[in-house]
Amino acid sequence: QIAVIVEANKRIEYATYDAYVGDLSETKMAIQAGLMWNHIYSPEERTPFNPVSRTWAQSDNDFAFVIFDWDNIFASYQLSLDAKELAISNLISVIKSKTVHGFVPNFKWVTNGVLRSSEDRTEPPIGAMVLYKMYEKYDSDIIWLIELLFDDLYDWTRWFWRRRRCEPDNLICLGSDPNDPVLEKVNNMQAARFESGLDNSPMYDGEMYDNVTHHMQLYDVGMVGMEMNELKRLLCLGKAIGKEETVMNELEARYSFLVNQTVNILWNEKMGIFANKFTTNNSFYVRVSPTMFYPLLSGDKEIATVQQVEYMVEHYLLSPDYFCIDLQFPQHQTNDACYWGLPSIAESDETFKEQNYWRGLTWGPMAQLVWWSLDEYASQSEIVANGQKALELQMKEMMLHIWRSQRHICENYSPSRNSTECTGDHFYHWGGLTGLLSLIH
């Protein structure tokens, strides 16, 4: 009888893959494998959720697990494709890990029955964006979820406003606060790098940390773009649940402030991109990564014109010197080292050759954030739409290349044509974001 039940449900499950045409069926299967291999229940959380990989979840160590901020929020986005309840359960688990200081921590770690979390820092804020995307899909079915999580997400943006704005222009920067309890070395450059989620990115090479203000002395274009987008999505979510006028006015004022400052301070006219900028001397930082696209996330016409976005696509996304996305892929892709595209630092950057973590490898979360950024303008421009479609294709083919040969979903991928295996953890669910782009399109 059990075998009959299992077989019947297996047929139902396979039917969900058949809803997708061609290799998208295989793509769906691979993404789901990456998610469900890392789907667990822990008595500590009292709900099913998705730690990033089994490396971080050990049942022989008193149900040890780690929840990482944006890693796990992206898992909810992937699950929301057709597993609403699992997406909700996981999202609640992440957002409700908020610290007493008001932010969702970089990590929440339980081992040997002891809870620890990063009290000094957060990670990239994407919670309101994912909740908004779930609301777009499920509408009134999740109004209760918006009501449950809105205040936590609002607290998170207020914490950014209090603790992560640098003078003199009051834009978002990275940092590490010496909060108690201190579990590791904090209030230093490396801890601030960790807050970016891009732990060893060349964008943060060198020492530019002020241990008095607890800030990296760099306006961070990626974090500015994501936080600006969180404010906009919270405005939409707040409207859906009838949030009080004082909250909405505050969100609107802060969103408008960041839009204005981003345009006036972080737009590099000479390069035609948004760029990081030193707080100390008002000069732009020379290194270029996909985070240059993140200010486009909110799609506000005041942030960038269609012509500006087209320039960014043509001269950076589609350039073999930068992000190697090719409109004629694979026929015309001649750069073997950057074959799959969208490396985490520009191909022409000297650190690209290192191929070490965020120093040149390709990552699912960056692909998703760039795709969302382009999506805000794709309906207005054939150039942007074609760039977005080319990005989808290369990311999907990269994921399937490893899936077909190894049955792995990678923490990160080598952009090299000669890659044969993951360059990071072999079953890390946000690697599936590279295939999800094609499914959500």
N, C-alpha and C positions, 0 to 999 in steps of 0.2 A: 504493500500500500504506500509506503514512503517513497519507493522508487517511482511509482505512478505519479505521485504528487510532484516530485522533483522534475520528472520528464515533462509534465504538463506546463510547469512554470518555466522550464528551459525553453520550450517552444514559444511561450509568450515573450520571453526575454529576447530571443533571436528575432522575433517579429519587429521589435523596436529598432534593430539595426537595419532591417529591410526597408524601413521608411526612408533611408538615405540612398541616393543613387551612386553607382560606381564605387570608387575607392572611399567615398565618404562613409559608407557602411563599415569598412575596415577602420577608418579613422575613429568613428564613434566607439567601436569595440576597444580600440587601443586606449582612448581617453578614459573610458569607463574602467578598464582593467587597472590603470594607474590610480584611479580614485578608490576603487573598492579593495584593492590590495592593502591600502592604508586606511581602511575604515574600521574603527574599533569602538568598544565600549570600555569605560573605566569607571570604577566606583567613585573616584574623585570627582568626575564631571557629572555623573548621573545621567548621561545622555550620550548617544552615538556621535562621534566626531571623527575628523580626519587629520591626525598628525602627518607631518610632511612625508615621512617614509618609515619603514620598519627599523631603520637604523636608530630612529628616535623614539621607538615604542617597543619596549621589551617586557613581555609578560612574565619573564623569570626574575624580574627585578621589581616585584610588588607593583606591577602595572605602571612602570615608568613611561613617561611620554613628555613631549615638548610641543607646545603650541607656539608657532611663530605668527606674528601679526599678519603681514600681507600674504605670506605663503598660504595660510589657512583661510583667509578671506577669499583668495582666488579659488580655493577648493569649493567654497560655497557657490561661487559664480559658475563653475563647471557643473556642479551637481544640479544647479537650478535649471539646466537644460531640460531635464525630464524627471528629476527626483526631488520634487519640491520639499518634502518632509525632511529629507537628509540635508538639503541645503540650509534649511531653516535651523535645524538642530546644530549643525556645525557653526553657523554664523552666530547664533546665540552664545555658543561656547567661547568663541573668540572675543566678541565685543564685551561680554560680561566678565572677561578677565581684566577689565579696566582697573587700574591701580587707584589708591586713595588720592593720588595727585591729580587724577582726572584724565589720564591717557591710557590707551591700549598699549601694553608693553611690547618691546621687541620680542621677548620670550616669556612664556610661563612654563616652568619645568617642574615636574613631579617625579621624584625618585626616592625609593625606600620610604614612601609615605610622607615625604617632606616637600612642601610647596615652596618654590622659589620663583622670583620674577625679576626682570630688569627694572629696578626702581628709578634708574637714572635716565632712561631713554625709551623712545617709541620706535616705530619704523614707518615706512611710507603709508600715508592715510588713504585708504581706498574703500573704507567701510560703507560710507554713504553712497558711493558710486555703485557698489554691488547691490546694496539694498534697493536703490533706485532702479537698477536693471531688473531686479526681481519683481518690483512693483509694476514696471512696464509689462512684464510677462503675465503676472498673476493678478494684477489689479486689486479689486476689493477683497480677494481671498486672503491677502496678507496685511490688511490695514492694522490688524492687531499686532503684527510683528513690528510695523513702523512705530506704533504707539509704545511697544516694549523697548525698542532700541534707540528711539530718537534722542532722548535725553543723554544717553551715554555718548552717542556720536556728537551731540552738541557740546558736551563737556570736553570732548577730545579737541574740537576746534577751538574752544576757549583756552584750553591749555596751550595750544600752539600760539595763540595770540599773546598769552602772558609770558611764556617761557622760550619761545623760538622765533622771536623777531630781533633782528640786529639793527643797531643804529649805524648810520644816520637815517637810512631810508625806510627802516621798519619793515623790511621784507623777511621772508622765512629763511632761516639758516639752520644748520645742524648743531647739536650740542649733546652734553651729558651732565646731568645735575647730580651733585653729591648728596642724594637723598638717603635716608636710612630706611631699611637696613642695606648697607653696602655689601654686596656679595662678591664683588670682583673689583678690579681697578677701574675707577670711573673718573669723570672730569678730566679727560685727556683726548688727544687727537684720535686715537684708535677707537675709543668708545663712541666718539662723534661719527667716525666713519661707519661704525656698525649701525647707527641710527638711519643712515641712508639706505640700508639694505644692500648696498653695493660695497661689500666689506673691504675690498682692496682695489677699488677703481682708481685708475690713474688720475681721475679728476681731483682726487684728494691726496695726491702725492705731496710730500713736504710737510712742514710743521706750520700751521696757521691757526693755532688754537689759543684762545684766551681763557685761562683757568680762573679768572676773576668773574667774567660774565658767563662762563661755562659754554661758550659758543665757538664754533669754527668761524673764522672771519671771512666768510664767503657766502654771498647770497646764492642759494642753491635753486637753479631754475626748475629742476625736476620736482623738488618738494614744494616750491611755490605753485607750480602748475597743478599738482595733485591737491594741495590744500585749497586753492582757489576753486577747483572743481568740487571738492567736498562741500564748500559753502553753497555753491549753486544747487547741488543735488539736495542738500538739506532744505533749501528754500522750497523746492518742489515737494519734498516729503512732508515738510511742515504744513504746506497748503493742503495736502491730502488729508491730514488729520486735524485741521483747524487749529494749528498752534497759535498761541497768543501773539498779539501784535508786537509786543516789546521784543520778543525773541526774533520774530521775522524781520523787524526793523534793524536789529543788531546784525543779523546775518547779511541782510542786503547792504548795509553800510560797509561791513568788512569785505564783502565780495567786491563792491565797487572800488574800494580802496586798493585792493590787490590788483584788480584789472588795470587801474590807472598807473600804479607803480610798476607793474610788469611791462607795460608798453613803454613807459618813459625811462625806466632804469635798465631793464634786461634785454631790450631789443638791440642787437648789434647790427647797425645799419650797414657797416662795411662788409660783414660776412653774410648778412641776410638771414640771420637766425636769432632765436633767443639763446642767451648764453649766461653761464655763471659769471659772477662779478665780485671782485675783492671789496670788502667793506672798508678797508683801510686806505685805499688809494683810488677807488672808483675806476679801476682798469678791469677789462674783461679777462677771464681766464681762457687760455688758448685752446685747451683740449675740448674735443667735440664728441659727444656720445648721443645715443637716441633720446636722452632726457630733454634734448633741445625741442622736441615735439610736444612735450607735456603741457605747456601753457595753452595748447589748442584744445585740451580735453573738454573745456566747458563750452566751446563753440561760439563764444561771444564775438559778435562782429567788431566790437571795439578792440579786441585783442589782436586780430590779424585780418587783413583783407584776403580775399580769395587769391589775388595775385601774389601776395606774400607767401601763402601756403604753397602755391604752385612752384614758386622759386625754391622753397625748402625741399619739395619733392624732387624736382628736376636736378638740383645741384647737390643734394645730399643723399636722399633716400636712394635715388637711381644712379648715384655716382660710384664707380669702382674704387674711387679714392676714399669713400666714406662708408656707405652701408650696403653697397653691392647688390641691391635689388634690381633685377633685369626684366624689362617688359617682354623680352623674347626668351625667357628661361624655358628649358635648359639650352636651347640651340645656340644662343649667342653668349652664354656665360663662359668667359675665358679665364677668369681669375680663380685658379684652383684653390688658393689659400682662403679666399672669401666666397667660395662657391655657393653656399647656402644662404649667405647674407645676414644682415642686421647684427653684426658683431657689437659687443658692449662698449667698444671704443672704436673710433674711426680706423679704417684699414690703413690709412696713411700715417697714423700715429705710431711712433717707434715702439710703444708698448704692445701693439697688436700682435707682434711676433712672439711675445711671451706665451700667449694662449694659456693663461693662468687665471681661472675663475672669472672675475669681472674685468680682467685684462685681456679682452679679445674674444671670449667665448660668446655664444648666442644663447639667449635666455627667453623662456616662455613669458614671464611677466613683462619684460620690455616689449616683446612682440604684441602682447595684448594692449598695453598702454599706447603704443604707437598706432595700432589699428584703431582704437577708440578715438584717438586724436584726429586721424585722417577721416574717420567716419563722419565727423561733424561738418566736413566740407565736401565730401565725395559727391553729394547730390548737386552741388553747385559747380563742379568742375570735372571735366573728363580726364584731365591730367591727374588730379588727385584720386579719382575713382580708379583709374588704371594702375596707379602706383599702389593703391590699397589691394587691388586684386592680385597684383604681382607679388606683394608681400605675403598674402594668403597662400599662394601656390608654393612659393619657396619654403615657407615655414612648414606647411603640410608635408611636402615631399621630404624635407629633412627629418621630420618625425617618423614618417613611414619607412624611410631608409634604414633607421636603426630598429624600428619595430619589426620589420620583416626579417631582418637578419638575426636579431638578438632577443626579440620580445621584451624590450626594455623601454621605459618612459623616463627620459633623462632629466636630472636636475639642471643640467646645462648641456649644450651641444657644441662640438667643434664645427666651425663654419667651413672647414676644409673639405674639399671633394673626396679626399682620401680617408676620411674618418670612417671607422668601422664599429665604434662602440661609444657609449656615453663617456663624457669627460668628467662627470661628477657621479653622484648617487645613481644607481641603475633603476630605481623605481621611486621617483619623486613626482608627486602628482601635478605640480605646476608645469612640468614639461609638456603635458597634454594641451596647454594653452596654444601651443604652436599649431596644433591640428584644429582646435576649437574655432579658430578664426574662420575657417572655411565652412564649418557647420552653422555658425551664427549668421554668416552672410546669407 
